[in-house]
Amino acid sequence: MSDNDGKKPLGLRGPGSAPGNVKQSFSHGRTKNVVVETKRKRVVVPKPGAAAGTAGAVAGGDPTRRPAGITDAELERRMKALALARAREADDAARREAEEQARAEERGRRRAELEAKEREEREMAAAAEEKRKREEEEAARKAAEAAEKAAEKKAAPERRPARNAAAPATAATVTSPDEIPATTAVNRKVDRDRTDVRADNRGEKVTKAKPGREDEGRRAGKLTVSQAMDSEGRQRSMAAMKRKQERARQKAMGGAQEREKIIRDVQLPEAIAVGELANRMAERVADVVKFLMRNGIMATQNQSIDADTAQLVVEEFGHRVVRVSDADVEQVIDTVVDKADDLQPRPPIVTIMGHVDHGKTSLLDAIRKANVVSAEAGGITQHIGAYQVTTETGAVLTFLDTPGHAAFTSMRARGAQVTDIVVLVVAADDAVMPQTVEAISHAKAAGVPMIVAINKIDKYEANPQKVRTDLLQHEIVVEEMGGDVQTVELSAKTGLGIDNLLEAIALQAEILELKANPNRAALGAVIEAKLDVGRGPVATVLVQNGTLRQGDIFVVGQTWGKVRALVNDQGERVSEAGPSVPVEVLGLNSTPAAGDVLNVVETEQQAREIADYRAQVAKDKRVAAGSATLEQLMARAKADKNVAELAVVVKADVQGSAEAIVQALEKIGNDEVRVRVLHSGVGAVTESDIGLAEASGAPVIGFNVRANAAARAVANQKGVEIRYYSIIYDLVDDIKAAASGLLKAEVRERFIGYASIREVFKVSGVGKVAGCLITEGVARRSAGVRLLRDNVVVHEGTLKTLKRYKDEVSEVPSGQECGMAFENYDDIRVGDVIEIFERDIVERSL
C-alpha cells in the first residue's frame, strides 16, 4: 500500500465487490501499481418453486401468487406470448446455426480453392525456375568451355608442360597466388559470370559479392521499389528475357557481336508523324530526330513530315519504301470476282417507268393486288418504291416504281442503273410524252432491255397503234414492226393483259440468265433514304450481290453503321436479305444519299475510316469548287449585285424528294432573279432550321413533314413563315410565283397625242404658260410630256397645269386650244412641239 501513500483505495464497498491491482504506465517510463475494487456481476438464481408456483397460480387462479392487478385472461395472454417468444427464439437459433454452418462450409470451399490455386501457381513457378536454372547452367557451361579454350590459346608454348605437370595437384598444395592453376581461375570467373547472369535475368541490380560470401540465396545490394514491382507485381516479356539472355551469353563469350540489320518494307502515307515512322522502321526515335536535324528539319516525334522527306529518312536507314495513299482504305471493298460455280439464279429487278399519270403505280398495284396509289398525295407517285412479287407460277419478281414528274429525273436515273428490265408504261389515249422520252433515254444509257406496256386500252380514245408509231421516232422498234422490243396491251384498272406482261418479263429474264453469289459480303444500292422519328435513319436498300444479314457492319457513301434490323416490303422483320431483295436497313449513324452503294466490311474501324475518308474528299471538293481569285470574287459580286435572290430552307420526308425539290427550285429564275436553297435535309423542321431561315429572311418549305412544337413556337416568335406541301406541283408553282414577285415590273410607254406651241404667256404666280393647239390625239393632266425643239428632246417631265380658258381641266381633245405649264421648267418657245404619253406598268412572271 506504499504506492497509495496510506490512502484508502478507490472503489465500491458492498456486496459483490472485490479488491484488485492495476498497473499504470506513464509517458516518461514510470509505472505505478494502484489498488482498485472490481464489482462482480450479480447473477439472479430463481428459487426452485418459483416456476411451479406461477404455473399453479395460472391453473388454480390463486390471487396470492399472481402479480398485482393482473386478471386471469391477461395472465394467460402473457404466458402464451412468452411461449411464442421462446419458440421464435428457438427457431432463430436453429436458423442462425444453419446459416453459420453454411458460411463455414463456403469458407472452407473457398479456402480449398485458394490453396489449390496457390499450389498450382507454386508448381508452375517451380517448374519455370527449374527450367531457367537449367538454361543458365547450360549457358554457363558453354561459356566456361569457350573461356577455357580461349585461355589455352593465349597460354605461352613454354608453359604448357609445367601446367600439364601441375594439373594433378590439388587445391591444398597451392601455397601462393602465382601457383593457382589457370583452369581454377577460369572456373571462378565463370562462377562470377553465372552469378551475374542469374541476377540480371531476375531483373535485379548486379552487385559484386564481397570476398568470402558464397551464399547465392541472398540478394546482393539494396531492394528498390522497381525491383520489388518487377519481381512481384509484373513480369518481363519474353522478348526482354531473350534479349537479356543474349547479352549475357555474348558477355560470357568475351564481347558483343554485331547483329545483322533487318531490312523492312516501310509504308509511307502522304503525311506521317516522326514517332510513327521510327516505329515502322524499328529504329530509335532519337536517331530519326537527329538525322532530320542534321538535314535542317527541326521536328519532334509528334510532328508530321511529308512523304518525300520520310522517304529520304527510310532510305538513309537502309529500309525499303512502300508509298501508299489515303484512298487505300477503300481497297478492303474492292470488287471480288465470283467464280462460275458459286453463282446461283436470282430474281430479275424490273423498273416501272413512264410519264406522269400513265398508270405506273396502278399497274404495280394490280400486280401486287394492293392499293398504293390511294395513299399517294395528289394521286401521283413522289417516292421511289421497291416491292417483291411472287406470281401464280411461283416466279419471284422485284419491282421498282419510279415517279413520272419532271422533277424526279434523278430518281428515274437511279432506277435505270440498278435494274435488269425496264417496263415502259405508255397510256394508249395519250401516246408518247416528254417523261416517256426521258425514260427511254435512261434505259438506253443503262443498256438494259425494255418492254413497252400500253396501258388504258379499255378507254374509248385508246389507240395502241399510235403509240407504236410514235416510238419509232425515238428508235424503239417493236416486234409488230419487225423489231426486238416486246409490247403488251393491258388495262391496270380491269386487270386485262397483266398475265401477258408477267409472262413477257419471265421470258426476258430467262434470256438474260441472271445469277449472283449469295455466299459473300453484301453489295447493294440505296434506293431511298429517310429519317424516321422512332427508328432513326432508315435506308431502302436493294441487295445486288451477296447476302445482307443482321449484325453486319457496312459503309454506304459517307455514312456507316451496323445492321440493327431488316424490314421487307410487307413490313415484316427478316434476319437476312439475298440478291435482288429490297429491304429497309436500320442502324445507320446518319442519313445516306439516295444512290449510294452499300458495302459490307469486316470491322467497325474499317467502316469508320472509309466513311471519314469519303467525307474529307467531299469536303475538299466543295472547298476547291468555292475557291477563287480576288478578281473572280469581285466580278462575281458585281454580277450578283443586280440579281435578286429568293432564299428558302427545304425539309422533306425522304432523301430522293429533297434532291428532286432542290433540282426543281434551282431551275427557277433568270438573269434578274433566282432561287437559292440555303439548306436541304430529311426529317421534321427543327429549331436550327428556323434559326437559319430567320437569319436569312427565308421561308421554310416542309414537304410531307411538319415542324415540332419547339420549332413552331420559335417560328411564331421570330416571324418565320413555314409552308407545308404534299404535292410537288404546288410547291414549284408557289416558289415560282414568289420569285416572280422579285422581278422588276416592266414599264411600257403609250403615245396619246401631240400639241404645238402657238404663243407663250407670262402669268404671275405661275410662270410661263404655253398656248397650245392639240394637233393629234388627246392631252391629259396625268400624262407625261416631252418638249421637242427641232425634233430634239430638250425636256421630259410632267404638266403643272392644263387649262381650257380659265378652267383647270383633266383632258383636252384634238383640234382644241389649251394652256400648258411644265413642272420646274420655263424655257418654252413658240414653234416647239409637246409630245404627250402615258406609262403602263406590266407585271412580269417567270
Buried (B, 14 or more C-beta within 10 A) or exposed (E): EEEEEEEEBEBEEEEEEEEEEEEEEEEEEEEEEEBEBEEEEEEEEEEEEEEEBBEEBBEEEEEEBBEEEBEEEEBEEEEEEEEEEEEEEEEEEEEEEEEEEEEEEEEEEEEEEEEEEEEEEEEEEEEEEEEBEEEBEEBBEEBBEBBBEEBEEEEEEEEEEEBEEBEEEEEEEBEEEEEEBBBEEBBEBBBEBBBBBBBBBBBBBEEEBEEEEEEEEEBBEEEEEEBEEBBEEEEBEEEEBEEBBEEBBBBBBEEEEEEEEEEBEBEBBEEBBBBBBBBBBEBEBEBBBEBBEEEEBEBEBEEBBEBEBBBBBBEEBEBEBEEEEBEEBBEBBEEEEBEEEEBEEBBBBBBBBBBBBBBBBBBBBBBBEBEBBEEBBEEBBBBBBBBBBEBEEEBEBBBBBBBBBBBBBBBBBBBBBBBBBBBBBBBBBBBBBEBBBBBBBBBBEBEBBBBBBBBBBBBEEBBBEBBBBBBEEEEBEBEEEEBEBBBBBBBBBEEBBBBBBBBBBBEBBEEEEBBBBBEBBBBBBBBBBBBBEEBBBBBBBBBBBBBBBBEBBBBBBBBBBBBEBBBBBEEEEBEBBBBBBBBBBBBBBBBBBBBBBBBBBEEEEBBBBBBBBBEEEEEEEEEEEEEEEEEEEEEEEEEEEEBBBBBBBBBBBBBBBBBBBBBBBEEBBEEBBBBBBBBBBBBBBBBEBBBBBBEBEBBBBBBBBEBBEEBBEBBEEEEBEBBBBBBBBEBBEBBBEBBBEBBEEEEEEEEBBBBBBEEBEEEEEBBBBBBBBBEBBBBBBEBBBBBBBEEEEBBEEEBBBBBBEEEEBEBBEBEBBBBBBBEEBEEBEEEBBBBBBBEEEEEBEB
